[in-house]
């Protein structure tokens, strides 16, 4: 994807839900995956630190990505409700997430 920006953030999994988190993502809803692609998210990976249960996500987003679009989309809200029992979340079920600053990159 041309004109992309690397975006990284962290989230936190609740203890004991490592297997369930992976299972739910292995079975990601096709409509959610399509929505992410259509809105400009590509090359999206989530890694788990099994000692801290920190989830580290990295993705490429299009330069014109609208960060306000996804949080208001019904599919995303439904996914958040589906995931809230196994992750630390905000009152609206969105994952508690912290943006990360890039300090090194090598192609």
Secondary structure, DSSP 4 states (H G I P E B T S, - for coil): --SEEEEEEEEEBPTT-HHHHHHHHHT--HHHHHHHHHTTEEEEEEEEETTTTEEEEEEEEETT--HHHHHT-HHHHHHHHHHTTTB-B-TTSPBP-EE--------
